Amino acid sequence: MRGYVLASLAVSASLSAAQGTPAAVTTNNPVGATYEATLLDKSSTDIRGTVVGTSNSNGTGVMFNVNLYGFPDASLGPFIYHIHSTPLDPSGNCTTALAHLDPYQRGETPPCDATQPQTCQVGDLSGKHGKISGGAFTASYLDLYTSTQEGLGSFFGNRSLVVHSANATRLNCANFTMVSAGSGSGSPSPSGSPVPSSSASASASAGGGGSPTSVSPPITSFTGAATKEKAISAGLAVVGGLAAFLI
């Protein structure tokens, strides 16, 4: 019985540590700032459409309008889509988008829990707001953790959108481009937010969600796995202490 309890504590502590710092709600976004991604005309897929993000009218979060269509057989789904950390290079190769936008270095496991969107990767739009079964897909929603304020790790205006099949194959993609700069200016940090690591990586290429960084994300290696391993090790160390106490 004691062994079962210790094993349960180990799993719980490791998963909790791996999820890292919750994402901060973004505030003071320039009102009316709008960025749009229009999927490329690729011969390899019929998937087309646009994703448009506009600052919420009160400056908190971003309203997304999603209109995607041409999805193949539903057996390849559910289809998923994310904001990725870097823009596509001129070739339009979707792999050049690198990893998901993840300024808090959460990593991709465990999967996003839509009931706790602050614990998901910032760029995991379908994880937070719904996957695509096939055919045509339209949705409108408020995402509180992305930003139209340049310099924040949660800013998506200089990044890219990638649509995947269920097995994570990249099917189509696009760069976000500015439609409107909006009006007003925000503070350099989300109100009341903790400041995550500002180390640059493909997963956190614009630094922490609450830390001003350069507008163009650097292209560097993904470090999410290493960060997660450290978090899990820390969780196991806590369990080791509990085990010594129980014994």
SERO-4910 file (N, C-alpha, C, O; in steps of 0.05 Angstrom, whole numbers):
BEGIN
 pado doro    nc1    nc2    nc3   cac1   cac2   cac3    cc1    cc2    cc3    oc1    oc2    oc3
  Met    A     17    -24      0      0      0      0     17     25      0     13     44    -15
  Arg    A     38     24     18     56     47     19     70     52     -8     74     75    -16
  Gly    A     78     29    -21     91     32    -47     72     45    -68     81     61    -84
  Tyr    A     46     38    -67     27     50    -85     24     80    -80     24     96    -99
  Val    A     23     87    -55     21    116    -48     45    131    -58     42    153    -69
  Leu    A     69    120    -54     93    134    -62     94    137    -93    102    158   -103
  Ala    A     86    116   -107     85    117   -136     66    138   -145     72    153   -164
  Ser    A     43    140   -133     23    161   -140     34    189   -135     30    207   -152
  Leu    A     47    192   -113     59    218   -106     80    225   -127     83    249   -135
  Ala    A     96    206   -135    117    211   -155    106    221   -181    115    240   -192
  Val    A     85    207   -191     73    215   -216     61    243   -214     65    259   -232
  Ser    A     46    248   -192     33    274   -188     53    296   -187     50    317   -200
  Ala    A     74    292   -171     95    313   -168    109    318   -194    115    341   -201
  Ser    A    116    297   -209    131    300   -234    114    315   -255    125    332   -268
  Leu    A     88    308   -258     71    321   -277     67    350   -270     68    368   -287
  Ser    A     63    356   -245     59    383   -236     84    400   -241     82    423   -251
  Ala    A    107    389   -236    132    404   -240    137    408   -270    146    429   -278
  Ala    A    130    388   -286    135    390   -315    118    411   -328    126    423   -348
  Gln    A     94    416   -317     76    436   -329     87    465   -325     80    482   -341
  Gly    A    104    469   -305    117    495   -302     99    517   -293     78    513   -282
  Thr    A    108    542   -299     94    566   -291     69    570   -308     71    569   -333
  Pro    A     46    575   -296     22    581   -312     26    606   -329     40    625   -320
  Ala    A     14    607   -352     16    630   -369      1    654   -357    -20    650   -344
  Ala    A     11    678   -361     -2    702   -351    -23    712   -371    -19    711   -395
  Val    A    -45    723   -360    -64    737   -377    -51    762   -387    -39    777   -372
  Thr    A    -53    767   -413    -41    791   -425    -60    814   -423    -84    812   -430
  Thr    A    -50    837   -415    -66    861   -413    -53    884   -428    -30    882   -436
  Asn    A    -67    906   -431    -56    930   -444    -47    925   -473    -29    938   -483
  Asn    A    -60    906   -487    -54    902   -515    -65    926   -531    -86    936   -524
  Pro    A    -50    935   -551    -60    957   -567    -87    952   -579    -91    932   -594
  Val    A   -107    968   -573   -134    964   -581   -136    964   -611   -127    983   -625
  Gly    A   -148    943   -622   -152    941   -651   -129    930   -667   -131    927   -691
  Ala    A   -107    924   -654    -84    912   -668    -92    885   -679   -103    868   -664
  Thr    A    -87    881   -704    -96    856   -718    -74    844   -735    -59    858   -749
  Tyr    A    -72    817   -733    -52    802   -749    -67    779   -762    -85    767   -750
  Glu    A    -59    772   -786    -73    752   -802    -53    732   -814    -32    740   -823
  Ala    A    -60    706   -813    -45    685   -826    -62    672   -847    -84    662   -841
  Thr    A    -54    672   -872    -68    660   -894    -52    636   -904    -30    639   -914
  Leu    A    -64    612   -902    -49    588   -909    -39    589   -938    -52    601   -956
  Leu    A    -16    577   -943     -4    577   -969    -19    560   -990    -33    541   -982
  Asp    A    -15    567  -1015    -26    551  -1037     -6    528  -1043     10    531  -1062
  Lys    A     -8    507  -1028     11    485  -1032     -2    463  -1049    -26    457  -1045
  Ser    A     13    452  -1067      2    430  -1084     -1    404  -1069    -16    386  -1077
  Ser    A     11    402  -1046     10    377  -1030    -15    375  -1013    -19    354  -1001
  Thr    A    -31    396  -1011    -54    395   -994    -76    414  -1004    -70    434  -1018
  Asp    A   -101    408   -998   -123    426  -1005   -131    443   -982   -150    459   -984
  Ile    A   -118    441   -959   -125    457   -936   -118    486   -941    -95    493   -948
  Arg    A   -138    503   -937   -134    532   -941   -149    547   -918   -163    534   -902
  Gly    A   -146    573   -918   -161    589   -899   -144    609   -885   -121    613   -891
  Thr    A   -157    622   -865   -143    644   -851   -149    642   -821   -169    631   -812
  Val    A   -130    652   -806   -134    656   -777   -127    685   -772   -105    695   -778
  Val    A   -146    700   -760   -142    728   -754   -144    733   -724   -163    724   -711
  Gly    A   -124    747   -713   -125    754   -685   -125    784   -681   -109    798   -692
  Thr    A   -144    793   -665   -148    822   -660   -149    826   -630   -163    811   -615
  Ser    A   -135    847   -620   -136    853   -591   -165    856   -582   -181    868   -596
  Asn    A   -171    845   -559   -197    848   -547   -202    878   -542   -183    893   -538
  Ser    A   -227    886   -542   -234    915   -540   -225    927   -514   -221    952   -513
  Asn    A   -222    911   -493   -212    922   -468   -182    918   -464   -171    924   -442
  Gly    A   -168    909   -485   -139    905   -484   -130    880   -470   -106    875   -468
  Thr    A   -149    863   -461   -141    838   -447   -145    815   -466   -168    808   -474
  Gly    A   -124    802   -473   -125    779   -491   -130    786   -520   -130    809   -528
  Val    A   -134    765   -536   -137    768   -565   -161    752   -575   -165    729   -567
  Met    A   -178    765   -591   -200    751   -604   -191    738   -630   -180    752   -648
  Phe    A   -194    712   -633   -186    698   -657   -211    690   -673   -231    681   -662
  Asn    A   -209    694   -699   -230    685   -718   -216    665   -737   -198    672   -751
  Val    A   -225    640   -736   -213    619   -751   -232    610   -773   -255    604   -768
  Asn    A   -222    608   -797   -237    599   -820   -219    581   -837   -204    591   -854
  Leu    A   -220    555   -833   -203    536   -847   -221    515   -861   -242    508   -850
  Tyr    A   -212    506   -884   -228    487   -899   -210    469   -917   -186    474   -919
  Gly    A   -223    449   -930   -207    432   -947   -193    409   -933   -174    398   -944
  Phe    A   -201    402   -909   -188    381   -894   -193    354   -907   -215    349   -918
  Pro    A   -173    337   -907   -177    310   -920   -194    292   -902   -207    301   -884
  Asp    A   -193    266   -909   -209    246   -895   -207    249   -864   -185    252   -854
  Ala    A   -229    247   -851   -230    250   -822   -212    230   -807   -205    234   -784
  Ser    A   -206    208   -821   -189    187   -808   -161    198   -802   -147    186   -785
  Leu    A   -153    219   -815   -127    231   -809   -128    251   -786   -108    261   -776
  Gly    A   -153    256   -776   -156    275   -754   -158    262   -727   -153    238   -725
  Pro    A   -165    277   -707   -172    305   -709   -147    322   -716   -125    317   -707
  Phe    A   -152    343   -731   -131    361   -740   -126    382   -719   -144    391   -705
  Ile    A   -102    390   -717    -94    410   -696    -79    433   -709    -67    430   -731
  Tyr    A    -79    456   -695    -65    479   -706    -53    495   -683    -64    497   -661
  His    A    -29    506   -688    -15    520   -667     -1    545   -679      4    547   -703
  Ile    A      4    564   -661     23    586   -667     51    575   -662     56    564   -640
  His    A     68    578   -681     96    568   -678    115    592   -673    108    615   -678
  Ser    A    138    586   -662    155    606   -651    169    625   -671    176    647   -664
  Thr    A    173    615   -695    188    631   -715    172    633   -741    156    616   -747
  Pro    A    178    654   -756    165    656   -783    177    636   -802    199    626   -798
  Leu    A    161    629   -823    171    612   -844    193    626   -860    193    650   -862
  Asp    A    212    611   -870    231    623   -887    219    626   -915    197    617   -920
  Pro    A    232    640   -934    220    645   -960    212    621   -976    195    623   -994
  Ser    A    222    597   -969    215    573   -984    187    564   -977    174    549   -993
  Gly    A    176    573   -954    149    564   -946    148    537   -934    127    525   -930
  Asn    A    172    525   -928    173    499   -916    163    501   -887    174    516   -871
  Cys    A    143    485   -880    130    487   -854    149    480   -831    145    488   -808
  Thr    A    170    464   -837    188    456   -816    205    480   -806    216    479   -784
  Thr    A    206    501   -822    222    524   -813    208    541   -792    219    560   -782
  Ala    A    183    533   -786    168    547   -764    179    538   -737    172    550   -717
  Leu    A    195    517   -737    206    505   -712    183    497   -693    163    487   -701
  Ala    A    188    501   -667    169    490   -646    146    509   -641    144    531   -651
  His    A    128    499   -624    104    515   -615    113    539   -599    134    539   -586
  Leu    A     97    560   -600    102    584   -584     98    575   -554     76    568   -546
  Asp    A    120    576   -539    119    565   -512    138    581   -494    158    570   -484
  Pro    A    132    607   -489    151    623   -474    155    614   -445    175    622   -432
  Tyr    A    137    598   -434    140    589   -407    153    561   -406    155    549   -384
  Gln    A    162    552   -429    177    526   -431    162    503   -418    174    487   -404
  Arg    A    136    502   -423    120    480   -412    126    453   -425    126    433   -411
  Gly    A    131    453   -451    134    428   -466    107    418   -475     86    429   -469
  Glu    A    108    396   -490     84    385   -503     70    364   -486     48    356   -493
  Thr    A     83    354   -465     70    334   -448     70    344   -419     89    357   -411
  Pro    A     49    338   -404     25    323   -413      8    340   -432     13    364   -434
  Pro    A    -11    328   -446    -27    343   -465    -42    367   -452    -47    366   -428
  Cys    A    -48    387   -468    -62    410   -458    -89    402   -447   -104    386   -459
  Asp    A    -96    413   -424   -122    410   -412   -138    435   -417   -133    456   -405
  Ala    A   -158    433   -434   -174    457   -442   -188    470   -419   -195    493   -421
  Thr    A   -192    455   -397   -206    467   -374   -186    484   -357   -195    499   -340
  Gln    A   -161    482   -364   -140    498   -350   -121    510   -371    -98    503   -372
  Pro    A   -132    528   -388   -116    538   -411    -90    552   -403    -71    553   -419
  Gln    A    -89    563   -378    -65    576   -369    -42    557   -366    -18    565   -364
  Thr    A    -47    530   -365    -26    511   -362    -17    500   -389      1    483   -390
  Cys    A    -29    508   -411    -22    499   -438      0    516   -450      5    538   -440
  Gln    A     12    506   -471     30    523   -486     14    547   -497     -8    544   -506
  Val    A     27    570   -497     13    594   -507      3    591   -535    -19    600   -542
  Gly    A     19    578   -552     12    575   -580     -7    552   -587    -14    548   -610
  Asp    A    -15    536   -567    -32    512   -572    -61    521   -574    -77    516   -556
  Leu    A    -68    533   -596    -95    543   -600   -116    521   -600   -137    523   -587
  Ser    A   -111    499   -615   -131    478   -616   -132    462   -590   -154    452   -584
  Gly    A   -111    460   -575   -112    447   -549   -129    463   -530   -144    450   -514
  Lys    A   -128    489   -531   -144    506   -513   -172    510   -522   -191    513   -506
  His    A   -177    511   -549   -203    520   -560   -216    500   -578   -238    506   -589
  Gly    A   -205    477   -583   -219    456   -599   -204    447   -624   -194    464   -639
  Lys    A   -203    421   -628   -191    409   -651   -210    409   -675   -234    416   -672
  Ile    A   -200    401   -698   -216    402   -723   -221    373   -732   -203    357   -735
  Ser    A   -247    366   -735   -254    339   -743   -250    334   -773   -244    312   -781
  Gly    A   -253    355   -789   -249    352   -818   -268    370   -833   -283    385   -821
  Gly    A   -267    369   -860   -284    386   -876   -277    416   -873   -255    423   -878
  Ala    A   -296    432   -864   -292    460   -860   -295    466   -830   -310    453   -816
  Phe    A   -280    486   -821   -279    493   -792   -279    523   -789   -263    537   -800
  Thr    A   -298    533   -773   -299    561   -766   -302    563   -735   -316    547   -723
  Ala    A   -289    582   -724   -291    586   -695   -283    615   -688   -267    627   -702
  Ser    A   -295    625   -667   -287    651   -656   -284    648   -626   -302    637   -613
  Tyr    A   -262    658   -615   -258    655   -586   -238    676   -576   -222    687   -592
  Leu    A   -239    680   -550   -220    698   -537   -198    681   -524   -204    663   -508
  Asp    A   -174    687   -532   -151    674   -519   -137    694   -501   -128    715   -511
  Leu    A   -136    689   -475   -126    708   -456    -95    708   -453    -84    725   -439
  Tyr    A    -82    690   -467    -53    686   -462    -35    693   -485    -11    693   -482
  Thr    A    -47    701   -508    -31    711   -530    -33    742   -530    -50    753   -516
  Ser    A    -15    755   -544    -13    784   -543     -7    796   -570      5    784   -587
  Thr    A    -17    821   -574    -10    837   -598     10    858   -590     14    877   -606
  Gln    A     22    856   -567     41    876   -558     69    866   -564     79    847   -552
  Glu    A     82    880   -582    109    872   -591    128    872   -567    127    890   -549
  Gly    A    146    853   -566    166    852   -545    160    831   -524    178    824   -509
  Leu    A    135    821   -523    129    801   -504    132    773   -516    129    769   -540
  Gly    A    139    753   -499    142    726   -509    115    715   -520    116    697   -536
  Ser    A     93    726   -511     67    717   -520     57    732   -545     36    725   -556
  Phe    A     73    750   -555     66    765   -580     68    745   -603     87    730   -606
  Phe    A     47    745   -621     46    726   -643     49    739   -670     50    724   -690
  Gly    A     50    765   -671     49    779   -697     72    774   -716     70    779   -740
  Asn    A     95    765   -705    118    760   -722    125    730   -724    147    722   -728
  Arg    A    104    714   -719    108    685   -718     92    671   -740     85    684   -760
  Ser    A     86    646   -737     73    631   -758     51    613   -747     50    608   -723
  Leu    A     34    603   -765     13    584   -759     19    559   -774     26    559   -798
  Val    A     15    536   -761     19    510   -773     -5    492   -768    -14    490   -745
  Val    A    -16    479   -789    -38    460   -786    -26    432   -789    -10    426   -807
  His    A    -33    414   -770    -22    387   -769    -45    366   -771    -68    372   -766
  Ser    A    -37    342   -780    -54    319   -777    -52    309   -748    -36    320   -733
  Ala    A    -67    289   -741    -67    279   -714    -40    268   -706    -33    268   -682
  Asn    A    -24    258   -725      2    247   -718     24    269   -719     48    262   -719
  Ala    A     16    294   -720     34    317   -719     48    324   -746     64    342   -746
  Thr    A     41    310   -767     51    318   -793     42    346   -800     19    353   -797
  Arg    A     61    362   -810     54    390   -817     42    391   -845     55    384   -865
  Leu    A     17    399   -847      2    398   -872      3    424   -887      5    425   -912
  Asn    A      0    447   -873      1    473   -886      8    494   -864      7    488   -840
  Cys    A     15    517   -873     26    537   -854     25    565   -867     19    568   -891
  Ala    A     31    585   -851     30    613   -860     44    631   -839     44    624   -816
  Asn    A     54    653   -848     64    673   -830     41    692   -822     24    698   -839
  Phe    A     42    702   -798     24    723   -790     35    750   -800     59    755   -799
  Thr    A     18    766   -811     26    793   -820      7    814   -808    -16    807   -802
  Met    A     16    838   -805      0    859   -793    -21    869   -812    -16    875   -835
  Val    A    -46    871   -802    -68    883   -817    -72    911   -806    -77    930   -821
  Ser    A    -71    914   -779    -74    940   -767    -57    941   -742    -56    922   -726
  Ala    A    -43    964   -738    -27    967   -714    -43    974   -689    -33    971   -667
  Gly    A    -68    982   -693    -85    989   -670    -77   1015   -659    -62   1031   -671
  Ser    A    -88   1021   -635    -82   1047   -622    -74   1042   -593    -82   1022   -581
  Gly    A    -59   1060   -582    -51   1058   -554    -27   1040   -552    -19   1027   -571
  Ser    A    -16   1040   -528      8   1023   -523      4   1010   -496     -9   1021   -478
  Gly    A     15    986   -493     13    971   -468     37    974   -451     57    985   -458
  Ser    A     35    962   -427     57    961   -409     76    939   -418     67    922   -433
  Pro    A    102    940   -409    120    920   -419    117    892   -406    131    874   -413
  Ser    A     97    889   -388     93    863   -375     64    859   -369     50    877   -360
  Pro    A     54    834   -373     26    829   -366     22    835   -336     38    828   -320
  Ser    A     -1    847   -330     -6    856   -303     -6    833   -283    -21    814   -287
  Gly    A     10    836   -262     11    816   -241     22    789   -249     18    770   -235
  Ser    A     36    788   -271     45    762   -281     72    755   -269     89    772   -265
  Pro    A     77    728   -265    104    720   -258    121    721   -283    110    719   -305
  Val    A    147    725   -281    165    727   -304    179    701   -308    195    693   -291
  Pro    A    172    686   -330    185    661   -335    214    665   -345    223    688   -348
  Ser    A    227    643   -350    255    644   -360    256    660   -385    238    657   -403
  Ser    A    276    676   -388    279    692   -413    300    681   -431    307    693   -451
  Ser    A    309    656   -426    329    643   -443    315    637   -470    293    627   -470
  Ala    A    329    642   -492    317    638   -518    320    610   -527    340    597   -522
  Ser    A    299    599   -539    299    573   -551    277    573   -572    262    592   -574
  Ala    A    276    551   -588    254    549   -608    227    549   -594    208    558   -606
  Ser    A    226    539   -569    201    538   -554    196    564   -540    173    570   -534
  Ala    A    217    580   -535    213    605   -520    229    627   -534    244    642   -521
  Ser    A    227    629   -560    245    644   -576    243    674   -572    261    689   -580
  Ala    A    221    684   -560    219    712   -554    221    718   -525    213    739   -515
  Gly    A    232    699   -510    236    703   -481    211    698   -466    191    687   -476
  Gly    A    211    706   -440    188    701   -422    164    717   -430    166    738   -442
  Gly    A    140    706   -422    115    719   -429    113    746   -416     98    763   -426
  Gly    A    127    752   -394    125    777   -382    151    794   -384    154    813   -370
  Ser    A    168    786   -402    194    799   -404    198    811   -432    196    796   -451
  Pro    A    204    837   -434    208    849   -461    232    836   -475    252    831   -462
  Thr    A    229    830   -500    251    818   -516    250    831   -543    233    847   -550
  Ser    A    269    822   -560    270    833   -587    246    823   -603    234    802   -596
  Val    A    237    839   -623    213    832   -638    218    808   -655    199    791   -657
  Ser    A    241    804   -667    246    781   -683    257    758   -666    278    761   -654
  Pro    A    243    735   -665    252    713   -648    277    700   -660    277    694   -684
  Pro    A    298    695   -644    321    682   -654    316    653   -659    299    641   -646
  Ile    A    330    642   -679    326    613   -685    348    598   -671    371    599   -679
  Thr    A    340    584   -650    359    568   -634    347    541   -628    324    536   -635
  Ser    A    362    524   -615    353    497   -610    332    496   -589    331    513   -571
  Phe    A    314    476   -591    292    472   -572    303    460   -547    317    440   -547
  Thr    A    296    472   -524    306    463   -498    284    453   -479    290    448   -456
  Gly    A    260    451   -490    237    443   -473    242    416   -459    234    413   -436
  Ala    A    254    397   -474    257    370   -463    276    371   -439    271    358   -418
  Ala    A    298    386   -441    317    388   -419    304    401   -395    308    393   -372
  Thr    A    288    422   -400    274    436   -378    255    417   -364    254    417   -339
  Lys    A    241    401   -379    222    382   -368    236    361   -351    226    353   -330
  Glu    A    260    351   -361    274    331   -346    283    342   -319    281    327   -299
  Lys    A    291    367   -318    299    379   -292    275    381   -274    277    376   -250
  Ala    A    252    388   -285    228    391   -269    219    364   -257    212    362   -234
  Ile    A    221    343   -274    213    316   -264    233    307   -243    224    295   -223
  Ser    A    259    312   -247    278    305   -226    273    319   -200    275    307   -179
  Ala    A    265    344   -202    258    359   -177    234    347   -163    233    345   -139
  Gly    A    214    338   -180    190    326   -168    197    300   -155    186    294   -133
  Leu    A    214    284   -167    222    259   -155    238    263   -129    236    247   -111
  Ala    A    254    284   -128    269    290   -104    250    296    -81    255    288    -58
  Val    A    228    311    -87    208    316    -66    196    291    -56    193    287    -32
  Val    A    190    272    -75    178    247    -67    197    231    -50    190    217    -31
  Gly    A    223    232    -57    243    218    -41    243    227    -12    246    211      6
  Gly    A    240    253     -8    239    264     19    214    254     33    216    248     57
  Leu    A    192    253     19    167    243     31    170    213     39    160    205     60
  Ala    A    183    198     21    187    170     27    203    165     52    196    148     68
  Ala    A    224    181     55    241    179     79    225    185    104    228    172    125
  Phe    A    207    204    102    190    212    125    171    189    132    166    183    155
  Leu    A    158    177    111    138    157    115    151    131    126    139    117    143
  Ile    A    175    125    117    189    101    126    199    105    155    211     86    166
***
